[in-house]
């Protein structure tokens, strides 16, 4: 099913004609839509207040808290889409993997996956494992009305990197050692993670998410040939698993300038671009038939209002010839960002493109 088609027999949702979904479908928009990765999070004092004393993974499993956190940037910034508050390791925790998100470090896995016996610990994910997600999205869609909700998941490669390394890594030596040294085990690991990720996204869509984003945060560590051979099939499996729902599918990674065409080839309707590649160059790399999302450098937000407007204008100018453009940062909002800078940026993009 094309992203331009509504699911057969279902009436259009209240969000169908929103600027965000129209841009994803490469249709005319009343203004360039804006949302920010990590818009719900540590940059907001109201977020820090409601999260006080609540561990990250626990906060992802409390539907009322998830709802409040997801809504906070919509209220404050007037963004054109909400993104579901969660973490990419939530489905792994839900199937029993012993992991935690440690402040200042990130996800840490108690027993890394290094052997075929370790692979057997990755059981199937069921909707019942993440019933709190269904409940939270039900609450959110009632509150959001015509504002679309974006569901998301970590891509198989990025999840595999955490599982094999045991936590964050700069070199991915263990993951790459498996990829190069035991390609059969690697392929089976990514295929298993593709199945888990597919169910996690399906749960979110069936609960009411209007679009989904696959975060392959660490794919930029790969050469194009390795990505095509060892990663693309698993990502394509995820995108194919949710294709029938007719919701836009977004693919994003960091440092992926050399992979943009392949990431589009994996099946996304929208390709996220970080700040390293101009959008008018990115569109040539991605090829026709895809919208683009991005790509203001997040650090620009520390430079003052004049600089932010100037750099945002550059992004808008580079996007002038695109069929579809969703304005975003080139990565997530940094924790010490002034929230008012984000609000002013949303207002500026809307004013300049209306």
Phi and psi in degrees as GROMACS dihedral restraints (atoms count N, CA, C in turn):
[ dihedral_restraints ]
;  ai    aj    ak    al  type     phi  dphi    fc
    3     4     5     6     1   -74.4    20    10
    4     5     6     7     1   151.3    20    10
    6     7     8     9     1   -63.7    20    10
    7     8     9    10     1   -18.4    20    10
    9    10    11    12     1   -81.8    20    10
   10    11    12    13     1    -7.5    20    10
   12    13    14    15     1  -100.3    20    10
   13    14    15    16     1   140.1    20    10
   15    16    17    18     1   -82.5    20    10
   16    17    18    19     1   144.8    20    10
   18    19    20    21     1   -56.6    20    10
   19    20    21    22     1   134.0    20    10
   21    22    23    24     1   -57.3    20    10
   22    23    24    25     1   132.6    20    10
   24    25    26    27     1    83.0    20    10
   25    26    27    28     1    -2.7    20    10
   27    28    29    30     1  -107.3    20    10
   28    29    30    31     1   134.3    20    10
   30    31    32    33     1   -69.7    20    10
   31    32    33    34     1   155.3    20    10
   33    34    35    36     1   -63.8    20    10
   34    35    36    37     1   140.1    20    10
   36    37    38    39     1   -76.7    20    10
   37    38    39    40     1   168.0    20    10
   39    40    41    42     1   -63.0    20    10
   40    41    42    43     1   -20.9    20    10
   42    43    44    45     1   -91.1    20    10
   43    44    45    46     1    -7.2    20    10
   45    46    47    48     1   -57.0    20    10
   46    47    48    49     1   -40.6    20    10
   48    49    50    51     1   -96.2    20    10
   49    50    51    52     1    17.3    20    10
   51    52    53    54     1   -66.0    20    10
   52    53    54    55     1   155.0    20    10
   54    55    56    57     1   -58.9    20    10
   55    56    57    58     1   -38.5    20    10
   57    58    59    60     1   -63.4    20    10
   58    59    60    61     1   -49.9    20    10
   60    61    62    63     1   -69.7    20    10
   61    62    63    64     1   -34.0    20    10
   63    64    65    66     1   -63.4    20    10
   64    65    66    67     1   -42.2    20    10
   66    67    68    69     1   -63.7    20    10
   67    68    69    70     1   -40.5    20    10
   69    70    71    72     1   -61.3    20    10
   70    71    72    73     1   -33.4    20    10
   72    73    74    75     1   -87.4    20    10
   73    74    75    76     1     3.9    20    10
   75    76    77    78     1    62.4    20    10
   76    77    78    79     1    38.9    20    10
   78    79    80    81     1  -105.9    20    10
   79    80    81    82     1   162.0    20    10
   81    82    83    84     1   -58.2    20    10
   82    83    84    85     1   144.1    20    10
   84    85    86    87     1  -127.1    20    10
   85    86    87    88     1   151.5    20    10
   87    88    89    90     1   -70.8    20    10
   88    89    90    91     1   -23.9    20    10
   90    91    92    93     1  -164.6    20    10
   91    92    93    94     1   160.4    20    10
   93    94    95    96     1   -67.6    20    10
   94    95    96    97     1   122.1    20    10
   96    97    98    99     1   -73.3    20    10
   97    98    99   100     1   150.5    20    10
   99   100   101   102     1  -130.8    20    10
  100   101   102   103     1   133.6    20    10
  102   103   104   105     1  -148.9    20    10
  103   104   105   106     1   165.8    20    10
  105   106   107   108     1  -127.4    20    10
  106   107   108   109     1   132.7    20    10
  108   109   110   111     1   -63.7    20    10
  109   110   111   112     1   138.5    20    10
  111   112   113   114     1    61.6    20    10
  112   113   114   115     1    30.2    20    10
  114   115   116   117     1   -68.8    20    10
  115   116   117   118     1   -28.3    20    10
  117   118   119   120     1   -97.6    20    10
  118   119   120   121     1   105.3    20    10
  120   121   122   123     1   171.6    20    10
  121   122   123   124     1  -152.9    20    10
  123   124   125   126     1   -65.6    20    10
  124   125   126   127     1   -14.2    20    10
  126   127   128   129     1   -74.5    20    10
  127   128   129   130     1   -14.8    20    10
  129   130   131   132     1  -100.6    20    10
  130   131   132   133     1   124.7    20    10
  132   133   134   135     1   -62.0    20    10
  133   134   135   136     1   -32.3    20    10
  135   136   137   138     1   -68.1    20    10
  136   137   138   139     1   -29.6    20    10
  138   139   140   141     1   -68.2    20    10
  139   140   141   142     1   -48.0    20    10
  141   142   143   144     1   -60.2    20    10
  142   143   144   145     1   -34.1    20    10
  144   145   146   147     1   -66.9    20    10
  145   146   147   148     1   -48.2    20    10
  147   148   149   150     1   -75.5    20    10
  148   149   150   151     1   -21.6    20    10
  150   151   152   153     1   -88.4    20    10
  151   152   153   154     1    -7.1    20    10
  153   154   155   156     1   -55.9    20    10
  154   155   156   157     1   121.8    20    10
  156   157   158   159     1    80.2    20    10
  157   158   159   160     1     1.6    20    10
  159   160   161   162     1  -109.2    20    10
  160   161   162   163     1   116.9    20    10
  162   163   164   165     1   -58.2    20    10
  163   164   165   166     1   151.7    20    10
  165   166   167   168     1   -55.9    20    10
  166   167   168   169     1   -52.5    20    10
  168   169   170   171     1   -64.4    20    10
  169   170   171   172     1   -36.5    20    10
  171   172   173   174     1   -63.9    20    10
  172   173   174   175     1   -38.8    20    10
  174   175   176   177     1   -63.5    20    10
  175   176   177   178     1   -28.7    20    10
  177   178   179   180     1   -74.3    20    10
  178   179   180   181     1   -13.2    20    10
  180   181   182   183     1  -107.8    20    10
  181   182   183   184     1     7.4    20    10
  183   184   185   186     1  -107.2    20    10
  184   185   186   187     1   101.8    20    10
  186   187   188   189     1   -54.4    20    10
  187   188   189   190     1   -42.2    20    10
  189   190   191   192     1   -66.4    20    10
  190   191   192   193     1   -39.0    20    10
  192   193   194   195     1   -69.1    20    10
  193   194   195   196     1   -42.6    20    10
  195   196   197   198     1   -57.9    20    10
  196   197   198   199     1   -43.0    20    10
  198   199   200   201     1   -61.4    20    10
  199   200   201   202     1   -48.7    20    10
  201   202   203   204     1   -61.2    20    10
  202   203   204   205     1   -45.7    20    10
  204   205   206   207     1   -66.0    20    10
  205   206   207   208     1   -40.4    20    10
  207   208   209   210     1   -63.9    20    10
  208   209   210   211     1   -36.3    20    10
  210   211   212   213     1   -77.8    20    10
  211   212   213   214     1   -23.6    20    10
  213   214   215   216     1   -54.8    20    10
  214   215   216   217     1   -49.5    20    10
  216   217   218   219     1   -70.7    20    10
  217   218   219   220     1   -24.8    20    10
  219   220   221   222     1   -66.7    20    10
  220   221   222   223     1   -44.4    20    10
  222   223   224   225     1   -64.8    20    10
  223   224   225   226     1   -45.4    20    10
  225   226   227   228     1   -77.9    20    10
  226   227   228   229     1   -45.0    20    10
  228   229   230   231     1   -99.6    20    10
  229   230   231   232     1   -18.8    20    10
  231   232   233   234     1    69.0    20    10
  232   233   234   235     1    33.0    20    10
  234   235   236   237     1   -67.5    20    10
  235   236   237   238     1   161.1    20    10
  237   238   239   240     1   -87.9    20    10
  238   239   240   241     1    -3.8    20    10
  240   241   242   243     1  -154.9    20    10
  241   242   243   244     1   148.8    20    10
  243   244   245   246     1   -99.6    20    10
  244   245   246   247     1   150.9    20    10
  246   247   248   249     1  -119.2    20    10
  247   248   249   250     1   133.1    20    10
  249   250   251   252     1   -56.8    20    10
  250   251   252   253     1   129.7    20    10
  252   253   254   255     1   -79.4    20    10
  253   254   255   256     1   117.3    20    10
  255   256   257   258     1  -165.0    20    10
  256   257   258   259     1  -160.7    20    10
  258   259   260   261     1  -145.2    20    10
  259   260   261   262     1   151.1    20    10
  261   262   263   264     1   -65.5    20    10
  262   263   264   265     1   -20.0    20    10
  264   265   266   267     1   -90.2    20    10
  265   266   267   268     1     0.1    20    10
  267   268   269   270     1   -55.0    20    10
  268   269   270   271     1   -47.3    20    10
  270   271   272   273     1   -64.2    20    10
  271   272   273   274     1   -29.5    20    10
  273   274   275   276     1   -69.0    20    10
  274   275   276   277     1   -42.2    20    10
  276   277   278   279     1   -61.5    20    10
  277   278   279   280     1   -37.9    20    10
  279   280   281   282     1   -66.5    20    10
  280   281   282   283     1   -25.6    20    10
  282   283   284   285     1   -95.7    20    10
  283   284   285   286     1     8.8    20    10
  285   286   287   288     1   100.5    20    10
  286   287   288   289     1     7.3    20    10
  288   289   290   291     1   -69.8    20    10
  289   290   291   292     1   131.6    20    10
  291   292   293   294     1   -79.7    20    10
  292   293   294   295     1    97.6    20    10
  294   295   296   297     1  -144.7    20    10
  295   296   297   298     1   162.9    20    10
  297   298   299   300     1  -148.5    20    10
  298   299   300   301     1   157.4    20    10
  300   301   302   303     1  -102.0    20    10
  301   302   303   304     1   109.0    20    10
  303   304   305   306     1   -93.7    20    10
  304   305   306   307     1   127.9    20    10
  306   307   308   309     1   -53.7    20    10
  307   308   309   310     1   132.8    20    10
  309   310   311   312     1    79.6    20    10
  310   311   312   313     1    -6.2    20    10
  312   313   314   315     1  -118.8    20    10
  313   314   315   316     1   -58.2    20    10
  315   316   317   318     1   118.1    20    10
  316   317   318   319     1  -163.8    20    10
  318   319   320   321     1   -64.5    20    10
  319   320   321   322     1   131.4    20    10
  321   322   323   324     1  -125.7    20    10
  322   323   324   325     1   125.5    20    10
  324   325   326   327     1  -100.3    20    10
  325   326   327   328     1   125.1    20    10
  327   328   329   330     1   -63.5    20    10
  328   329   330   331     1   -45.3    20    10
  330   331   332   333     1  -122.8    20    10
  331   332   333   334     1    99.1    20    10
  333   334   335   336     1   -59.3    20    10
  334   335   336   337     1   154.9    20    10
  336   337   338   339     1   -90.8    20    10
  337   338   339   340     1   110.0    20    10
  339   340   341   342     1  -128.1    20    10
  340   341   342   343     1   -14.9    20    10
  342   343   344   345     1  -131.9    20    10
  343   344   345   346     1   170.6    20    10
  345   346   347   348     1   -65.8    20    10
  346   347   348   349     1   -32.0    20    10
  348   349   350   351     1   -64.6    20    10
  349   350   351   352     1   -36.7    20    10
  351   352   353   354     1   -65.0    20    10
  352   353   354   355     1   -36.7    20    10
  354   355   356   357     1   -59.7    20    10
  355   356   357   358     1   -33.0    20    10
  357   358   359   360     1   -64.2    20    10
  358   359   360   361     1   -16.4    20    10
  360   361   362   363     1   -75.9    20    10
  361   362   363   364     1   -12.6    20    10
  363   364   365   366     1   -89.7    20    10
  364   365   366   367     1    85.5    20    10
  366   367   368   369     1   -78.5    20    10
  367   368   369   370     1   170.4    20    10
  369   370   371   372     1   -64.4    20    10
  370   371   372   373     1   146.9    20    10
  372   373   374   375     1   -91.1    20    10
  373   374   375   376     1   136.6    20    10
  375   376   377   378     1  -116.6    20    10
  376   377   378   379     1   156.8    20    10
  378   379   380   381     1   -56.1    20    10
  379   380   381   382     1   -32.3    20    10
  381   382   383   384     1   -65.9    20    10
  382   383   384   385     1   -27.7    20    10
  384   385   386   387     1   -64.6    20    10
  385   386   387   388     1   -27.1    20    10
  387   388   389   390     1  -126.3    20    10
  388   389   390   391     1    43.2    20    10
  390   391   392   393     1   -60.4    20    10
  391   392   393   394     1   -27.3    20    10
  393   394   395   396     1   -64.9    20    10
  394   395   396   397     1   -26.7    20    10
  396   397   398   399     1   -68.3    20    10
  397   398   399   400     1   -47.1    20    10
  399   400   401   402     1   -58.7    20    10
  400   401   402   403     1   -44.0    20    10
  402   403   404   405     1   -64.0    20    10
  403   404   405   406     1   -45.6    20    10
  405   406   407   408     1   -64.4    20    10
  406   407   408   409     1   -41.6    20    10
  408   409   410   411     1   -68.0    20    10
  409   410   411   412     1   -34.8    20    10
  411   412   413   414     1   -59.9    20    10
  412   413   414   415     1   -44.4    20    10
  414   415   416   417     1   -63.2    20    10
  415   416   417   418     1   -42.2    20    10
  417   418   419   420     1   -66.6    20    10
  418   419   420   421     1   -46.3    20    10
  420   421   422   423     1   -64.3    20    10
  421   422   423   424     1   -30.6    20    10
  423   424   425   426     1   -68.5    20    10
  424   425   426   427     1   -37.1    20    10
  426   427   428   429     1   -76.9    20    10
  427   428   429   430     1   -35.8    20    10
  429   430   431   432     1   -76.5    20    10
  430   431   432   433     1   -27.3    20    10
  432   433   434   435     1    61.6    20    10
  433   434   435   436     1  -115.5    20    10
  435   436   437   438     1   -86.2    20    10
  436   437   438   439     1    -0.4    20    10
  438   439   440   441     1   -84.7    20    10
  439   440   441   442     1   122.9    20    10
  441   442   443   444     1   -67.4    20    10
  442   443   444   445     1   150.9    20    10
  444   445   446   447     1  -111.2    20    10
  445   446   447   448     1   128.5    20    10
  447   448   449   450     1   -97.9    20    10
  448   449   450   451     1   122.9    20    10
  450   451   452   453     1   -88.2    20    10
  451   452   453   454     1   163.6    20    10
  453   454   455   456     1  -155.1    20    10
  454   455   456   457     1   166.8    20    10
  456   457   458   459     1  -155.8    20    10
  457   458   459   460     1   160.8    20    10
  459   460   461   462     1   -80.6    20    10
  460   461   462   463     1   142.4    20    10
  462   463   464   465     1   -74.0    20    10
  463   464   465   466     1   156.9    20    10
  465   466   467   468     1   -53.3    20    10
  466   467   468   469     1   -41.6    20    10
  468   469   470   471     1   -64.2    20    10
  469   470   471   472     1   -45.4    20    10
  471   472   473   474     1   -66.7    20    10
  472   473   474   475     1   -41.2    20    10
  474   475   476   477     1   -62.7    20    10
  475   476   477   478     1   -41.6    20    10
  477   478   479   480     1   -62.7    20    10
  478   479   480   481     1   -37.8    20    10
  480   481   482   483     1   -60.5    20    10
  481   482   483   484     1   -45.6    20    10
  483   484   485   486     1   -63.4    20    10
  484   485   486   487     1   -43.8    20    10
  486   487   488   489     1   -65.3    20    10
  487   488   489   490     1   -42.3    20    10
  489   490   491   492     1   -78.2    20    10
  490   491   492   493     1   -41.2    20    10
  492   493   494   495     1   -74.4    20    10
  493   494   495   496     1   -28.6    20    10
  495   496   497   498     1    90.5    20    10
  496   497   498   499     1     0.2    20    10
  498   499   500   501     1   167.9    20    10
  499   500   501   502     1  -169.1    20    10
  501   502   503   504     1   -61.5    20    10
  502   503   504   505     1   151.7    20    10
  504   505   506   507     1  -148.0    20    10
  505   506   507   508     1   150.5    20    10
  507   508   509   510     1   -97.7    20    10
  508   509   510   511     1   -20.8    20    10
  510   511   512   513     1  -116.3    20    10
  511   512   513   514     1   -22.7    20    10
  513   514   515   516     1    57.4    20    10
  514   515   516   517     1    37.7    20    10
  516   517   518   519     1   -65.7    20    10
  517   518   519   520     1   -36.7    20    10
  519   520   521   522     1   -72.5    20    10
  520   521   522   523     1   -41.6    20    10
  522   523   524   525     1   -64.0    20    10
  523   524   525   526     1   -45.1    20    10
  525   526   527   528     1   -69.3    20    10
  526   527   528   529     1   -32.7    20    10
  528   529   530   531     1   -62.3    20    10
  529   530   531   532     1   -40.5    20    10
  531   532   533   534     1   -67.3    20    10
  532   533   534   535     1   -42.7    20    10
  534   535   536   537     1   -60.6    20    10
  535   536   537   538     1   -42.7    20    10
  537   538   539   540     1   -83.7    20    10
  538   539   540   541     1   -38.1    20    10
  540   541   542   543     1   -90.0    20    10
  541   542   543   544     1   -27.4    20    10
  543   544   545   546     1  -138.2    20    10
  544   545   546   547     1    68.6    20    10
  546   547   548   549     1   -60.0    20    10
  547   548   549   550     1   -27.6    20    10
  549   550   551   552     1   -69.6    20    10
  550   551   552   553     1   -44.8    20    10
  552   553   554   555     1   -63.6    20    10
  553   554   555   556     1   -42.0    20    10
  555   556   557   558     1   -59.6    20    10
  556   557   558   559     1   -46.9    20    10
  558   559   560   561     1   -62.1    20    10
  559   560   561   562     1   -40.3    20    10
  561   562   563   564     1   -67.5    20    10
  562   563   564   565     1   -37.2    20    10
  564   565   566   567     1   -63.7    20    10
  565   566   567   568     1   -48.2    20    10
  567   568   569   570     1   -67.0    20    10
  568   569   570   571     1   -34.9    20    10
  570   571   572   573     1   -65.5    20    10
  571   572   573   574     1   -41.0    20    10
  573   574   575   576     1   -63.4    20    10
  574   575   576   577     1   -42.5    20    10
  576   577   578   579     1   -67.8    20    10
  577   578   579   580     1   -31.9    20    10
  579   580   581   582     1   -63.6    20    10
  580   581   582   583     1   -39.4    20    10
  582   583   584   585     1   -65.7    20    10
  583   584   585   586     1   -43.7    20    10
  585   586   587   588     1   -63.6    20    10
  586   587   588   589     1   -45.4    20    10
  588   589   590   591     1   -64.7    20    10
  589   590   591   592     1   -39.1    20    10
  591   592   593   594     1   -60.5    20    10
  592   593   594   595     1   -45.8    20    10
  594   595   596   597     1   -63.2    20    10
  595   596   597   598     1   -41.6    20    10
  597   598   599   600     1   -60.8    20    10
  598   599   600   601     1   -41.4    20    10
  600   601   602   603     1   -71.0    20    10
  601   602   603   604     1   -39.5    20    10
  603   604   605   606     1   -60.9    20    10
  604   605   606   607     1   -41.3    20    10
  606   607   608   609     1   -58.5    20    10
  607   608   609   610     1   -43.6    20    10
  609   610   611   612     1   -67.4    20    10
  610   611   612   613     1   -41.3    20    10
  612   613   614   615     1   -66.7    20    10
  613   614   615   616     1   -45.5    20    10
  615   616   617   618     1   -65.8    20    10
  616   617   618   619     1   -25.3    20    10
  618   619   620   621     1   -80.4    20    10
  619   620   621   622     1   -17.3    20    10
  621   622   623   624     1   135.1    20    10
  622   623   624   625     1     2.6    20    10
  624   625   626   627     1   -64.2    20    10
  625   626   627   628     1   138.5    20    10
  627   628   629   630     1   -92.1    20    10
  628   629   630   631     1   -14.1    20    10
  630   631   632   633     1  -159.0    20    10
  631   632   633   634     1   164.6    20    10
  633   634   635   636     1  -136.8    20    10
  634   635   636   637     1   147.5    20    10
  636   637   638   639     1  -123.5    20    10
  637   638   639   640     1   132.9    20    10
  639   640   641   642     1  -101.8    20    10
  640   641   642   643     1   115.6    20    10
  642   643   644   645     1   -91.0    20    10
  643   644   645   646     1   109.9    20    10
  645   646   647   648     1  -106.1    20    10
  646   647   648   649     1    68.0    20    10
  648   649   650   651     1   -55.6    20    10
  649   650   651   652     1   -34.8    20    10
  651   652   653   654     1  -107.6    20    10
  652   653   654   655     1    12.3    20    10
  654   655   656   657     1   -64.1    20    10
  655   656   657   658     1   -21.0    20    10
  657   658   659   660     1   -64.2    20    10
  658   659   660   661     1    -9.9    20    10
  660   661   662   663     1   -78.7    20    10
  661   662   663   664     1    -3.4    20    10
  663   664   665   666     1  -105.7    20    10
  664   665   666   667     1   146.9    20    10
  666   667   668   669     1   -76.0    20    10
  667   668   669   670     1   151.2    20    10
  669   670   671   672     1   -54.3    20    10
  670   671   672   673     1   -41.4    20    10
  672   673   674   675     1   -64.3    20    10
  673   674   675   676     1   -39.4    20    10
  675   676   677   678     1   -68.3    20    10
  676   677   678   679     1   -39.2    20    10
  678   679   680   681     1   -61.8    20    10
  679   680   681   682     1   -47.5    20    10
  681   682   683   684     1   -60.9    20    10
  682   683   684   685     1   -44.0    20    10
  684   685   686   687     1   -78.2    20    10
  685   686   687   688     1   -40.6    20    10
  687   688   689   690     1  -112.9    20    10
  688   689   690   691     1    -6.7    20    10
  690   691   692   693     1  -129.6    20    10
  691   692   693   694     1   -43.8    20    10
  693   694   695   696     1   -54.0    20    10
  694   695   696   697     1   -42.5    20    10
  696   697   698   699     1   -57.9    20    10
  697   698   699   700     1   -37.9    20    10
  699   700   701   702     1   -71.8    20    10
  700   701   702   703     1   -41.5    20    10
  702   703   704   705     1   -64.0    20    10
  703   704   705   706     1   -41.1    20    10
  705   706   707   708     1   -62.2    20    10
  706   707   708   709     1   -35.8    20    10
  708   709   710   711     1   -62.7    20    10
  709   710   711   712     1   -39.5    20    10
  711   712   713   714     1   -65.5    20    10
  712   713   714   715     1   -49.6    20    10
  714   715   716   717     1   -62.2    20    10
  715   716   717   718     1   -37.7    20    10
  717   718   719   720     1   -66.4    20    10
  718   719   720   721     1   -34.3    20    10
  720   721   722   723     1   -66.3    20    10
  721   722   723   724     1   -25.2    20    10
  723   724   725   726     1  -110.2    20    10
  724   725   726   727     1     5.1    20    10
  726   727   728   729     1   -61.4    20    10
  727   728   729   730     1   -36.7    20    10
  729   730   731   732     1   -67.1    20    10
  730   731   732   733     1   -14.1    20    10
  732   733   734   735     1   -78.8    20    10
  733   734   735   736     1   -17.8    20    10
  735   736   737   738     1    73.5    20    10
  736   737   738   739     1    16.0    20    10
  738   739   740   741     1   -96.3    20    10
  739   740   741   742     1   149.9    20    10
  741   742   743   744     1   -60.1    20    10
  742   743   744   745     1   140.5    20    10
  744   745   746   747     1  -117.0    20    10
  745   746   747   748     1   122.6    20    10
  747   748   749   750     1  -110.2    20    10
  748   749   750   751     1   140.8    20    10
  750   751   752   753     1  -124.0    20    10
  751   752   753   754     1   127.2    20    10
  753   754   755   756     1  -138.8    20    10
  754   755   756   757     1   140.6    20    10
  756   757   758   759     1  -147.5    20    10
  757   758   759   760     1   166.8    20    10
  759   760   761   762     1  -107.1    20    10
  760   761   762   763     1   135.8    20    10
  762   763   764   765     1    68.6    20    10
  763   764   765   766     1    31.5    20    10
  765   766   767   768     1  -105.9    20    10
  766   767   768   769     1    26.8    20    10
  768   769   770   771     1   -54.7    20    10
  769   770   771   772     1   -38.7    20    10
  771   772   773   774     1   -79.3    20    10
  772   773   774   775     1    -7.6    20    10
  774   775   776   777     1  -110.5    20    10
  775   776   777   778     1     1.1    20    10
  777   778   779   780     1   -57.4    20    10
  778   779   780   781     1   -42.0    20    10
  780   781   782   783     1   -63.9    20    10
  781   782   783   784     1   -41.7    20    10
  783   784   785   786     1   -67.9    20    10
  784   785   786   787     1   -36.7    20    10
  786   787   788   789     1   -66.2    20    10
  787   788   789   790     1   -36.7    20    10
  789   790   791   792     1   -67.6    20    10
  790   791   792   793     1   -37.4    20    10
  792   793   794   795     1   -63.5    20    10
  793   794   795   796     1   -26.5    20    10
  795   796   797   798     1   -66.0    20    10
  796   797   798   799     1   -17.6    20    10
  798   799   800   801     1   127.6    20    10
  799   800   801   802     1     3.7    20    10
  801   802   803   804     1   -71.0    20    10
  802   803   804   805     1   151.4    20    10
  804   805   806   807     1   -89.8    20    10
  805   806   807   808     1   -26.7    20    10
  807   808   809   810     1  -130.9    20    10
  808   809   810   811     1   131.3    20    10
  810   811   812   813     1  -109.5    20    10
  811   812   813   814     1   123.4    20    10
  813   814   815   816     1   -79.3    20    10
  814   815   816   817     1   139.9    20    10
  816   817   818   819     1  -123.7    20    10
  817   818   819   820     1   128.5    20    10
  819   820   821   822     1   -79.3    20    10
  820   821   822   823     1  -176.5    20    10
  822   823   824   825     1   -77.3    20    10
  823   824   825   826     1    -2.8    20    10
  825   826   827   828     1   -82.0    20    10
  826   827   828   829     1   -15.2    20    10
  828   829   830   831     1  -126.6    20    10
  829   830   831   832     1   126.9    20    10
  831   832   833   834     1   -62.7    20    10
  832   833   834   835     1   146.8    20    10
  834   835   836   837     1   -64.3    20    10
  835   836   837   838     1   -34.9    20    10
  837   838   839   840     1   -70.4    20    10
  838   839   840   841     1   -22.1    20    10
  840   841   842   843     1   -82.9    20    10
  841   842   843   844     1   -40.1    20    10
  843   844   845   846     1   -59.6    20    10
  844   845   846   847     1   -38.5    20    10
  846   847   848   849     1   -63.8    20    10
  847   848   849   850     1   -31.7    20    10
  849   850   851   852     1   -71.4    20    10
  850   851   852   853     1   -34.6    20    10
  852   853   854   855     1   -72.7    20    10
  853   854   855   856     1   -38.9    20    10
  855   856   857   858     1   -73.8    20    10
  856   857   858   859     1   -40.6    20    10
  858   859   860   861     1    95.8    20    10
  859   860   861   862     1   174.3    20    10
  861   862   863   864     1   -72.5    20    10
  862   863   864   865     1   161.8    20    10
  864   865   866   867     1    86.0    20    10
  865   866   867   868     1    10.7    20    10
  867   868   869   870     1  -129.0    20    10
  868   869   870   871     1   140.8    20    10
  870   871   872   873     1   -82.5    20    10
  871   872   873   874     1   160.6    20    10
  873   874   875   876     1  -118.5    20    10
  874   875   876   877     1   151.5    20    10
  876   877   878   879     1  -127.9    20    10
  877   878   879   880     1   133.0    20    10
  879   880   881   882     1   145.1    20    10
  880   881   882   883     1  -166.4    20    10
  882   883   884   885     1  -156.2    20    10
  883   884   885   886     1    49.9    20    10
  885   886   887   888     1   -70.9    20    10
  886   887   888   889     1   133.1    20    10
  888   889   890   891     1   -59.4    20    10
  889   890   891   892     1   123.4    20    10
  891   892   893   894     1   -58.6    20    10
  892   893   894   895     1   -26.3    20    10
  894   895   896   897     1   -73.7    20    10
  895   896   897   898     1   -17.3    20    10
  897   898   899   900     1   -59.5    20    10
  898   899   900   901     1   -29.2    20    10
  900   901   902   903     1   -64.6    20    10
  901   902   903   904     1   -12.9    20    10
  903   904   905   906     1   -91.2    20    10
  904   905   906   907     1    -2.6    20    10
  906   907   908   909     1   -92.3    20    10
  907   908   909   910     1    -5.6    20    10
  909   910   911   912     1   104.2    20    10
  910   911   912   913     1   155.9    20    10
  912   913   914   915     1   -57.0    20    10
  913   914   915   916     1   -41.7    20    10
  915   916   917   918     1   -64.6    20    10
  916   917   918   919     1   -43.5    20    10
  918   919   920   921     1   -67.3    20    10
  919   920   921   922     1   -38.8    20    10
  921   922   923   924     1   -61.9    20    10
  922   923   924   925     1   -46.1    20    10
  924   925   926   927     1   -62.6    20    10
  925   926   927   928     1   -41.6    20    10
  927   928   929   930     1   -63.7    20    10
  928   929   930   931     1   -44.0    20    10
  930   931   932   933     1   -72.1    20    10
  931   932   933   934     1   -34.9    20    10
  933   934   935   936     1   -64.2    20    10
  934   935   936   937     1   -37.9    20    10
  936   937   938   939     1   -61.8    20    10
  937   938   939   940     1   -38.4    20    10
  939   940   941   942     1   -62.3    20    10
  940   941   942   943     1   -41.7    20    10
  942   943   944   945     1   -63.0    20    10
  943   944   945   946     1   -45.6    20    10
  945   946   947   948     1   -63.4    20    10
  946   947   948   949     1   -39.5    20    10
  948   949   950   951     1   -65.1    20    10
  949   950   951   952     1   -40.0    20    10
  951   952   953   954     1   -70.5    20    10
  952   953   954   955     1   -18.9    20    10
  954   955   956   957     1   -95.0    20    10
  955   956   957   958     1     1.6    20    10
  957   958   959   960     1   -58.8    20    10
  958   959   960   961     1   -32.2    20    10
  960   961   962   963     1   -96.5    20    10
  961   962   963   964     1     5.8    20    10
  963   964   965   966     1   -77.0    20    10
  964   965   966   967     1   147.6    20    10
  966   967   968   969     1   -68.8    20    10
  967   968   969   970     1   -35.9    20    10
  969   970   971   972     1  -147.4    20    10
  970   971   972   973     1   132.2    20    10
  972   973   974   975     1  -139.1    20    10
  973   974   975   976     1   127.7    20    10
  975   976   977   978     1  -110.5    20    10
  976   977   978   979     1   117.7    20    10
  978   979   980   981     1   -74.5    20    10
  979   980   981   982     1   132.0    20    10
  981   982   983   984     1  -154.2    20    10
  982   983   984   985     1   173.4    20    10
  984   985   986   987     1   -78.1    20    10
  985   986   987   988     1   165.4    20    10
  987   988   989   990     1   -79.2    20    10
  988   989   990   991     1    -5.4    20    10
  990   991   992   993     1  -162.7    20    10
  991   992   993   994     1  -158.7    20    10
  993   994   995   996     1   -82.8    20    10
  994   995   996   997     1   161.5    20    10
  996   997   998   999     1   -61.3    20    10
  997   998   999  1000     1   130.3    20    10
  999  1000  1001  1002     1   -79.4    20    10
 1000  1001  1002  1003     1   146.9    20    10
 1002  1003  1004  1005     1   -57.0    20    10
 1003  1004  1005  1006     1   -34.2    20    10
 1005  1006  1007  1008     1   -91.7    20    10
 1006  1007  1008  1009     1    11.4    20    10
 1008  1009  1010  1011     1   -65.1    20    10
 1009  1010  1011  1012     1   138.6    20    10
 1011  1012  1013  1014     1   -71.4    20    10
 1012  1013  1014  1015     1   119.0    20    10
 1014  1015  1016  1017     1   -56.7    20    10
 1015  1016  1017  1018     1   -32.4    20    10
 1017  1018  1019  1020     1   -64.0    20    10
 1018  1019  1020  1021     1   -29.8    20    10
 1020  1021  1022  1023     1   -64.7    20    10
 1021  1022  1023  1024     1   -37.0    20    10
 1023  1024  1025  1026     1   -68.3    20    10
 1024  1025  1026  1027     1   -42.8    20    10
 1026  1027  1028  1029     1   -60.8    20    10
 1027  1028  1029  1030     1   -45.1    20    10
 1029  1030  1031  1032     1   -64.0    20    10
 1030  1031  1032  1033     1   -35.9    20    10
 1032  1033  1034  1035     1   -65.1    20    10
 1033  1034  1035  1036     1   -43.7    20    10
 1035  1036  1037  1038     1   -59.3    20    10
 1036  1037  1038  1039     1   -46.8    20    10
 1038  1039  1040  1041     1   -60.7    20    10
 1039  1040  1041  1042     1   -41.8    20    10
 1041  1042  1043  1044     1   -64.2    20    10
 1042  1043  1044  1045     1   -47.4    20    10
 1044  1045  1046  1047     1   -61.6    20    10
 1045  1046  1047  1048     1   -42.8    20    10
 1047  1048  1049  1050     1   -61.9    20    10
 1048  1049  1050  1051     1   -45.7    20    10
 1050  1051  1052  1053     1   -63.4    20    10
 1051  1052  1053  1054     1   -41.4    20    10
 1053  1054  1055  1056     1   -74.2    20    10
 1054  1055  1056  1057     1   -20.1    20    10
 1056  1057  1058  1059     1  -116.3    20    10
 1057  1058  1059  1060     1    -1.4    20    10
